[in-house]
Amino acid sequence: MIYYKYHVFFCCNQREPGATCCNARGAAELRTYAKERIKALKLKGPGKVRINSAGCMDRCDSGPVIVVYPEGVWYTYFDQQDIDEIIDEHLVHGRVVERLRI
């Protein structure tokens, strides 16, 4: 049995100025947004969803990125609407969002 139905890791790595990194593209802010949205939907906690920060996941060129476990599905995203779509489709309904998958 897994502890969380979905465990979502947001790369929030910050590299030196001028270098490509997820945090320079708003990763930390959108992670906070995702945490608040999951809590508002009452999806937070054991048996449900956990949103976490991660250090560098070595995919900055595709970023910003998140990975959803246990499936190991990688996504890129650009704004709150993309995060909402990932939450609504993948975390609520179990459907991979192909247009954001990397």
ZAZA-682842 format. One record per residue (C-alpha): residue number from 1; y, x, z. Coordinates in Angstrom, 1 decimal. Each point is the difference from the previous one (the first is absolute). Example, Ala and Ser with C-alpha at 12.3 -4.5 7.8 and 13.67 -1.06 7.14 Angstrom:
> tivex,c2,c1,c3
> 1,-4.5,12.3,7.8 $
> 2,3.4,1.4,-0.7 $
//
This chain:
> tivex,c2,c1,c3
> 1,0.0,0.0,0.0 $
> 2,3.5,1.3,-0.9 $
> 3,2.8,-0.2,2.5 $
> 4,2.6,-1.2,-2.5 $
> 5,-0.7,-2.2,-3.0 $
> 6,2.7,2.1,-1.8 $
> 7,1.5,3.3,1.0 $
> 8,3.1,0.8,-2.1 $
> 9,1.5,3.5,-0.1 $
> 10,3.5,0.5,-1.3 $
> 11,0.8,3.6,-1.0 $
> 12,3.3,0.7,1.8 $
> 13,0.0,3.7,-0.8 $
> 14,3.4,1.7,-0.2 $
> 15,0.2,3.1,-2.1 $
> 16,2.9,2.5,-0.4 $
> 17,3.1,-1.4,-1.7 $
> 18,-0.4,-0.4,-3.8 $
> 19,-3.8,-0.1,0.2 $
> 20,-1.9,-3.2,-1.0 $
> 21,-1.3,-1.8,3.1 $
> 22,-0.8,-3.6,1.1 $
> 23,2.5,-0.1,2.9 $
> 24,2.9,0.8,-2.3 $
> 25,-0.9,-3.2,-1.9 $
> 26,0.2,-2.3,3.0 $
> 27,-3.5,0.2,1.4 $
> 28,0.9,-0.1,3.7 $
> 29,2.2,-3.0,-0.4 $
> 30,-2.5,-1.9,-2.0 $
> 31,-2.8,0.9,2.5 $
> 32,2.2,-1.5,2.7 $
> 33,0.5,-3.1,-2.2 $
> 34,-3.8,-0.3,-0.5 $
> 35,-0.7,0.3,3.7 $
> 36,2.5,-2.8,0.8 $
> 37,-1.4,-2.2,-2.8 $
> 38,-3.6,0.5,1.2 $
> 39,1.1,-0.9,3.6 $
> 40,1.9,-3.1,-1.2 $
> 41,-3.1,-1.1,-1.9 $
> 42,-2.1,0.5,3.2 $
> 43,-2.2,2.4,-1.9 $
> 44,0.5,3.0,2.4 $
> 45,-2.7,1.3,2.3 $
> 46,-3.7,0.6,0.3 $
> 47,-2.1,-1.8,-2.6 $
> 48,3.2,-0.4,-2.1 $
> 49,2.5,2.5,-1.5 $
> 50,1.4,3.3,1.3 $
> 51,3.0,1.6,-1.7 $
> 52,0.4,3.8,0.6 $
> 53,2.1,2.9,-1.1 $
> 54,-1.7,3.0,-1.6 $
> 55,1.2,3.4,-0.8 $
> 56,-0.4,1.4,-3.5 $
> 57,-2.8,-1.6,-1.9 $
> 58,0.6,2.3,-2.9 $
> 59,0.9,-2.7,-2.5 $
> 60,3.8,0.2,0.1 $
> 61,0.2,0.1,-3.8 $
> 62,-1.4,-3.6,-0.1 $
> 63,2.0,-1.0,3.0 $
> 64,1.0,-1.5,2.2 $
> 65,-3.6,-0.7,0.8 $
> 66,-2.2,-1.9,2.5 $
> 67,-3.8,-0.1,0.3 $
> 68,-1.9,-3.0,1.3 $
> 69,-3.3,0.5,1.8 $
> 70,-2.9,-0.7,0.2 $
> 71,0.1,-0.3,-3.9 $
> 72,2.1,3.1,-0.5 $
> 73,2.3,-1.8,-2.4 $
> 74,3.2,2.0,-0.8 $
> 75,3.3,-1.7,-0.9 $
> 76,3.4,1.0,-1.0 $
> 77,3.0,-2.3,0.7 $
> 78,3.7,-0.2,-0.5 $
> 79,1.5,-2.7,2.2 $
> 80,-0.7,-2.7,2.5 $
> 81,-1.3,-2.3,-2.7 $
> 82,-2.7,2.5,-0.8 $
> 83,-0.9,0.3,3.7 $
> 84,-0.1,-3.9,0.2 $
> 85,-2.3,-0.2,-3.0 $
> 86,-2.4,2.6,1.5 $
> 87,0.0,-1.8,3.4 $
> 88,-0.4,-3.5,-1.6 $
> 89,-2.6,0.9,-2.6 $
> 90,-2.0,2.8,1.6 $
> 91,0.3,-0.3,3.7 $
> 92,0.1,-3.8,0.1 $
> 93,-2.2,-1.0,-2.9 $
> 94,-2.1,3.1,-0.6 $
> 95,1.2,0.5,-3.6 $
> 96,1.0,3.4,-1.3 $
> 97,3.5,0.1,-1.6 $
> 98,-0.9,1.8,-3.2 $
> 99,3.6,0.4,-1.3 $
> 100,0.8,2.2,3.1 $
> 101,-3.4,1.8,0.2 $
> 102,-0.1,3.7,-0.6 $
//
